[in-house]
Amino acid sequence: MLDYAEKRDFVRMEMDCPARFRISGQPQLATGIVRNLSSSGLLLEFDQELATGTELALEILPGKSITPPFAAILSVIRSSPIEHANFSIACAIERILGEKDTGPDFP
């Protein structure tokens, strides 16, 4: 019998990578930790709850120059409280952005 992880359409990559993001319509940048990433979504740890449907512009800056940065527009699917007064924010990837879609002020 296949376990749950093997039934997924897209494999999740476990990670512990800092990210910065901007909530759509807000001027300030926020930071969080990306805990996992798949081709259709990601799990972000953040110190505030975000409402379902909230749109984020997010950039993951890898620690090694060999790996290119990842930039995307995300939509929050759910927020769940976790330890240390943080929240686990499940997001769907709406659009992956290329270099021409981002500038020095992104996200």
N, CA, C and O atoms as a DFTB+ gen file, in Angstrom:
428 C
 N C O
     1  1       0.842      -1.182       0.000
     2  2       0.000       0.000       0.000
     3  2       0.889       1.248       0.000
     4  3       1.869       1.314       0.743
     5  1       0.549       2.222      -0.825
     6  2       1.308       3.466      -0.890
     7  2       0.998       4.341       0.310
     8  3      -0.152       4.443       0.739
     9  1       2.042       4.976       0.852
    10  2       1.765       5.918       1.934
    11  2       1.342       7.256       1.332
    12  3       1.435       7.454       0.120
    13  1       0.884       8.160       2.170
    14  2       0.323       9.437       1.716
    15  2       1.303      10.231       0.867
    16  3       0.912      10.793      -0.156
    17  1       2.562      10.288       1.268
    18  2       3.559      11.086       0.554
    19  2       3.740      10.600      -0.883
    20  3       4.006      11.406      -1.775
    21  1       3.600       9.301      -1.119
    22  2       3.794       8.762      -2.460
    23  2       2.593       9.003      -3.364
    24  3       2.702       8.812      -4.575
    25  1       1.472       9.407      -2.828
    26  2       0.281       9.678      -3.626
    27  2       0.237      11.112      -4.139
    28  3      -0.630      11.443      -4.948
    29  1       1.137      11.960      -3.696
    30  2       1.159      13.359      -4.115
    31  2       1.459      13.476      -5.597
    32  3       2.227      12.690      -6.153
    33  1       0.837      14.479      -6.239
    34  2       1.144      14.772      -7.632
    35  2       2.528      15.403      -7.765
    36  3       3.211      15.198      -8.769
    37  1       2.942      16.171      -6.755
    38  2       4.204      16.894      -6.803
    39  2       4.990      16.612      -5.528
    40  3       4.447      16.695      -4.427
    41  1       6.253      16.283      -5.677
    42  2       7.120      16.000      -4.539
    43  2       7.407      17.298      -3.789
    44  3       7.625      18.342      -4.403
    45  1       7.404      17.227      -2.472
    46  2       7.765      18.382      -1.644
    47  2       9.233      18.301      -1.276
    48  3       9.744      17.247      -0.895
    49  1       9.898      19.440      -1.398
    50  2      11.295      19.553      -0.992
    51  2      11.325      20.199       0.387
    52  3      10.892      21.340       0.551
    53  1      11.832      19.475       1.372
    54  2      11.972      20.047       2.707
    55  2      13.115      21.054       2.683
    56  3      14.150      20.807       2.063
    57  1      12.935      22.180       3.349
    58  2      13.980      23.201       3.397
    59  2      13.824      24.036       4.656
    60  3      12.849      23.895       5.394
    61  1      14.761      24.876       4.884
    62  2      14.776      25.803       6.014
    63  2      15.460      27.059       5.483
    64  3      16.615      27.337       5.805
    65  1      14.722      27.816       4.660
    66  2      15.332      28.886       3.886
    67  2      14.645      30.226       4.167
    68  3      13.422      30.321       4.070
    69  1      15.416      31.259       4.512
    70  2      14.820      32.576       4.743
    71  2      14.196      33.124       3.464
    72  3      14.691      32.898       2.360
    73  1      13.112      33.839       3.643
    74  2      12.433      34.481       2.518
    75  2      11.952      35.855       2.962
    76  3      11.710      36.107       4.142
    77  1      11.823      36.723       1.984
    78  2      11.210      38.021       2.271
    79  2      10.010      38.151       1.348
    80  3      10.000      37.638       0.229
    81  1       8.999      38.851       1.850
    82  2       7.784      38.975       1.057
    83  2       7.056      40.263       1.399
    84  3       7.311      40.911       2.414
    85  1       6.145      40.600       0.511
    86  2       5.300      41.776       0.698
    87  2       3.855      41.320       0.500
    88  3       3.529      40.656      -0.484
    89  1       3.006      41.685       1.442
    90  2       1.584      41.407       1.311
    91  2       1.021      42.410       0.316
    92  3       1.294      43.606       0.412
    93  1       0.245      41.930      -0.629
    94  2      -0.308      42.779      -1.681
    95  2      -1.010      44.001      -1.085
    96  3      -1.862      43.881      -0.204
    97  1      -0.630      45.175      -1.586
    98  2      -1.241      46.421      -1.136
    99  2      -0.596      47.034       0.086
   100  3      -1.021      48.101       0.530
   101  1       0.427      46.390       0.650
   102  2       1.098      46.932       1.827
   103  2       2.538      47.308       1.481
   104  3       3.201      46.587       0.735
   105  1       3.025      48.426       2.015
   106  2       4.363      48.891       1.642
   107  2       5.514      48.160       2.339
   108  3       6.608      48.083       1.780
   109  1       5.299      47.623       3.540
   110  2       6.412      47.062       4.304
   111  2       6.752      45.634       3.880
   112  3       5.890      44.850       3.482
   113  1       8.040      45.334       3.983
   114  2       8.532      43.977       3.747
   115  2       8.400      43.161       5.022
   116  3       8.486      43.699       6.126
   117  1       8.194      41.877       4.866
   118  2       8.153      40.954       5.996
   119  2       9.120      39.813       5.691
   120  3       9.498      39.594       4.540
   121  1       9.511      39.095       6.731
   122  2      10.402      37.954       6.541
   123  2       9.811      36.720       7.210
   124  3       9.095      36.818       8.206
   125  1      10.118      35.579       6.655
   126  2       9.673      34.310       7.195
   127  2      10.647      33.225       6.784
   128  3      11.689      33.503       6.190
   129  1      10.302      31.987       7.102
   130  2      11.132      30.835       6.758
   131  2      10.291      29.889       5.902
   132  3       9.202      29.484       6.307
   133  1      10.796      29.540       4.727
   134  2      10.128      28.549       3.887
   135  2      10.524      27.173       4.403
   136  3      11.708      26.839       4.464
   137  1       9.529      26.380       4.773
   138  2       9.767      25.054       5.356
   139  2       9.720      23.945       4.306
   140  3      10.424      22.943       4.432
   141  1       8.890      24.121       3.265
   142  2       8.913      23.165       2.164
   143  2       8.374      23.822       0.907
   144  3       7.679      24.837       0.957
   145  1       8.716      23.209      -0.230
   146  2       8.390      23.773      -1.536
   147  2       8.074      22.636      -2.490
   148  3       8.779      21.627      -2.525
   149  1       7.004      22.805      -3.268
   150  2       6.694      21.865      -4.347
   151  2       6.423      22.690      -5.601
   152  3       6.524      23.916      -5.572
   153  1       6.086      22.034      -6.681
   154  2       5.838      22.780      -7.913
   155  2       4.530      23.560      -7.867
   156  3       4.300      24.416      -8.721
   157  1       3.670      23.287      -6.891
   158  2       2.386      23.982      -6.827
   159  2       2.196      24.849      -5.586
   160  3       1.218      25.592      -5.507
   161  1       3.110      24.773      -4.612
   162  2       2.927      25.567      -3.405
   163  2       4.119      25.514      -2.481
   164  3       5.129      24.867      -2.759
   165  1       3.967      26.224      -1.360
   166  2       5.023      26.214      -0.348
   167  2       4.420      26.431       1.022
   168  3       3.285      26.888       1.157
   169  1       5.204      26.093       2.041
   170  2       4.809      26.284       3.431
   171  2       5.755      27.300       4.047
   172  3       6.968      27.095       4.078
   173  1       5.197      28.386       4.533
   174  2       5.946      29.508       5.082
   175  2       5.669      29.614       6.574
   176  3       4.515      29.540       6.995
   177  1       6.711      29.785       7.378
   178  2       6.535      30.050       8.807
   179  2       6.689      31.546       9.018
   180  3       7.667      32.151       8.578
   181  1       5.701      32.142       9.703
   182  2       5.646      33.594       9.880
   183  2       5.094      33.878      11.267
   184  3       4.420      33.032      11.854
   185  1       5.376      35.063      11.793
   186  2       4.951      35.383      13.164
   187  2       3.560      35.999      13.257
   188  3       3.149      36.428      14.335
   189  1       2.830      36.051      12.145
   190  2       1.462      36.570      12.151
   191  2       0.565      35.658      11.321
   192  3       1.023      35.007      10.382
   193  1      -0.703      35.619      11.673
   194  2      -1.672      34.873      10.883
   195  2      -2.011      35.675       9.635
   196  3      -2.126      36.899       9.698
   197  1      -2.172      35.008       8.514
   198  2      -2.582      35.655       7.271
   199  2      -3.909      35.049       6.820
   200  3      -4.101      33.836       6.894
   201  1      -4.811      35.890       6.359
   202  2      -6.139      35.441       5.951
   203  2      -6.079      34.631       4.655
   204  3      -5.259      34.901       3.778
   205  1      -6.949      33.648       4.552
   206  2      -7.081      32.876       3.324
   207  2      -7.366      33.825       2.167
   208  3      -8.197      34.725       2.284
   209  1      -6.672      33.619       1.046
   210  2      -6.848      34.464      -0.127
   211  2      -5.893      35.638      -0.209
   212  3      -5.820      36.300      -1.244
   213  1      -5.151      35.911       0.870
   214  2      -4.170      37.005       0.852
   215  2      -3.123      36.716      -0.219
   216  3      -2.623      35.596      -0.327
   217  1      -2.798      37.742      -1.011
   218  2      -1.781      37.582      -2.055
   219  2      -0.442      38.100      -1.558
   220  3      -0.366      39.163      -0.940
   221  1       0.616      37.339      -1.833
   222  2       1.975      37.695      -1.427
   223  2       2.892      37.694      -2.642
   224  3       2.739      36.873      -3.546
   225  1       3.846      38.620      -2.657
   226  2       4.970      38.569      -3.594
   227  2       6.157      38.129      -2.750
   228  3       6.532      38.824      -1.806
   229  1       6.754      36.988      -3.074
   230  2       7.776      36.380      -2.227
   231  2       9.059      36.133      -3.005
   232  3       9.034      35.820      -4.195
   233  1      10.184      36.281      -2.303
   234  2      11.487      35.970      -2.878
   235  2      12.280      35.137      -1.883
   236  3      12.420      35.506      -0.717
   237  1      12.799      34.006      -2.358
   238  2      13.695      33.170      -1.572
   239  2      15.104      33.450      -2.072
   240  3      15.406      33.264      -3.251
   241  1      15.957      33.895      -1.169
   242  2      17.349      34.167      -1.520
   243  2      18.208      33.040      -0.970
   244  3      18.450      32.986       0.236
   245  1      18.672      32.140      -1.828
   246  2      19.453      30.999      -1.347
   247  2      20.782      31.425      -0.752
   248  3      21.310      32.486      -1.084
   249  1      21.308      30.609       0.113
   250  2      22.566      30.918       0.785
   251  2      23.795      30.715      -0.079
   252  3      24.882      31.172       0.276
   253  1      23.642      30.037      -1.205
   254  2      24.788      29.771      -2.090
   255  2      24.528      30.390      -3.449
   256  3      23.420      30.312      -3.978
   257  1      25.558      31.005      -4.010
   258  2      25.400      31.707      -5.283
   259  2      25.141      30.764      -6.457
   260  3      24.717      31.215      -7.521
   261  1      25.384      29.484      -6.286
   262  2      25.144      28.533      -7.368
   263  2      23.648      28.331      -7.623
   264  3      23.251      27.949      -8.724
   265  1      22.827      28.585      -6.613
   266  2      21.382      28.429      -6.722
   267  2      20.750      29.783      -7.019
   268  3      20.986      30.742      -6.285
   269  1      19.953      29.880      -8.077
   270  2      19.334      31.171      -8.385
   271  2      18.224      31.502      -7.389
   272  3      17.665      30.599      -6.766
   273  1      17.899      32.788      -7.231
   274  2      16.787      33.155      -6.359
   275  2      15.467      32.665      -6.951
   276  3      15.363      32.418      -8.153
   277  1      14.476      32.531      -6.100
   278  2      13.143      32.102      -6.512
   279  2      12.188      33.231      -6.176
   280  3      12.166      33.702      -5.039
   281  1      11.398      33.675      -7.147
   282  2      10.422      34.745      -6.923
   283  2       9.071      34.287      -7.460
   284  3       8.991      33.686      -8.531
   285  1       8.008      34.575      -6.708
   286  2       6.682      34.121      -7.119
   287  2       5.591      34.974      -6.489
   288  3       5.803      35.659      -5.488
   289  1       4.427      34.910      -7.103
   290  2       3.204      35.459      -6.527
   291  2       2.460      34.273      -5.922
   292  3       2.248      33.260      -6.589
   293  1       2.066      34.403      -4.658
   294  2       1.424      33.324      -3.914
   295  2       0.047      33.745      -3.430
   296  3      -0.253      34.933      -3.320
   297  1      -0.777      32.760      -3.144
   298  2      -2.077      32.986      -2.530
   299  2      -2.170      32.099      -1.292
   300  3      -1.901      30.900      -1.359
   301  1      -2.551      32.693      -0.163
   302  2      -2.643      31.938       1.097
   303  2      -3.837      30.990       1.043
   304  3      -4.956      31.394       0.724
   305  1      -3.580      29.727       1.359
   306  2      -4.631      28.712       1.428
   307  2      -5.150      28.584       2.854
   308  3      -6.357      28.486       3.076
   309  1      -4.228      28.587       3.826
   310  2      -4.630      28.500       5.242
   311  2      -3.478      28.939       6.137
   312  3      -2.313      28.905       5.740
   313  1      -3.826      29.351       7.347
   314  2      -2.862      29.689       8.402
   315  2      -3.201      28.851       9.621
   316  3      -4.353      28.798      10.051
   317  1      -2.192      28.199      10.172
   318  2      -2.400      27.370      11.355
   319  2      -1.393      27.764      12.423
   320  3      -0.205      27.893      12.129
   321  1      -1.851      27.960      13.678
   322  2      -0.903      28.290      14.744
   323  2       0.029      27.113      15.009
   324  3      -0.378      25.952      14.974
   325  1       1.297      27.447      15.277
   326  2       2.296      26.447      15.645
   327  2       3.046      26.955      16.869
   328  3       2.668      27.975      17.446
   329  1       4.089      26.266      17.266
   330  2       4.835      26.631      18.474
   331  2       5.494      28.000      18.367
   332  3       5.660      28.541      17.274
   333  1       5.860      28.542      19.503
   334  2       6.573      29.819      19.633
   335  2       5.787      30.999      19.055
   336  3       6.384      31.943      18.538
   337  1       4.472      30.953      19.138
   338  2       3.593      32.041      18.690
   339  2       3.745      32.347      17.204
   340  3       3.505      33.477      16.777
   341  1       4.142      31.355      16.416
   342  2       4.246      31.518      14.969
   343  2       3.078      30.841      14.275
   344  3       2.268      30.163      14.909
   345  1       3.001      31.034      12.960
   346  2       1.952      30.432      12.155
   347  2       2.575      29.707      10.970
   348  3       3.576      30.146      10.403
   349  1       1.965      28.603      10.616
   350  2       2.332      27.848       9.431
   351  2       1.380      28.309       8.329
   352  3       0.171      28.101       8.422
   353  1       1.927      28.937       7.285
   354  2       1.122      29.541       6.224
   355  2       1.273      28.692       4.957
   356  3       2.334      28.687       4.333
   357  1       0.214      27.979       4.581
   358  2       0.225      27.187       3.351
   359  2      -0.179      28.096       2.198
   360  3      -1.197      28.784       2.264
   361  1       0.630      28.091       1.140
   362  2       0.400      28.985      -0.001
   363  2       0.405      28.212      -1.310
   364  3       1.168      27.261      -1.480
   365  1      -0.455      28.630      -2.235
   366  2      -0.434      28.120      -3.607
   367  2       0.409      29.067      -4.445
   368  3       0.325      30.284      -4.285
   369  1       1.210      28.521      -5.328
   370  2       1.984      29.348      -6.251
   371  2       1.070      29.725      -7.409
   372  3       0.635      28.867      -8.177
   373  1       0.786      31.009      -7.523
   374  2      -0.064      31.499      -8.605
   375  2       0.747      31.740      -9.871
   376  3       0.286      31.480     -10.982
   377  1       1.977      32.246      -9.679
   378  2       2.826      32.563     -10.830
   379  2       4.275      32.623     -10.379
   380  3       4.588      33.269      -9.379
   381  1       5.160      31.956     -11.104
   382  2       6.598      32.055     -10.856
   383  2       7.123      33.195     -11.713
   384  3       6.796      33.296     -12.895
   385  1       7.937      34.051     -11.112
   386  2       8.428      35.243     -11.790
   387  2       9.856      35.053     -12.268
   388  3      10.677      34.445     -11.581
   389  1      10.143      35.576     -13.444
   390  2      11.495      35.567     -13.978
   391  2      12.203      36.860     -13.623
   392  3      11.614      37.748     -13.006
   393  1      13.461      36.969     -14.010
   394  2      14.250      38.176     -13.712
   395  2      13.616      39.435     -14.280
   396  3      13.676      40.492     -13.653
   397  1      13.006      39.336     -15.465
   398  2      12.393      40.520     -16.076
   399  2      11.143      40.982     -15.326
   400  3      10.705      42.120     -15.495
   401  1      10.569      40.108     -14.500
   402  2       9.370      40.443     -13.728
   403  2       9.688      41.064     -12.378
   404  3       8.796      41.577     -11.702
   405  1      10.955      41.020     -11.981
   406  2      11.351      41.551     -10.678
   407  2      12.381      42.650     -10.885
   408  3      13.091      42.675     -11.891
   409  1      12.449      43.531      -9.947
   410  2      13.428      44.607     -10.002
   411  2      14.110      44.752      -8.665
   412  3      13.948      43.898      -7.793
   413  1      14.871      45.815      -8.485
   414  2      15.591      45.996      -7.222
   415  2      14.661      46.187      -6.021
   416  3      15.069      45.958      -4.883
   417  1      13.424      46.603      -6.264
   418  2      12.478      46.825      -5.167
   419  2      11.588      45.618      -4.897
   420  3      10.716      45.674      -4.029
   421  1      11.799      44.527      -5.633
   422  2      10.982      43.333      -5.403
   423  2      11.415      42.663      -4.106
   424  3      12.620      42.618      -3.860
   425  1      10.560      42.154      -3.278
   426  2       9.160      41.965      -3.590
   427  2       8.407      43.237      -3.370
   428  3       7.195      43.281      -3.581
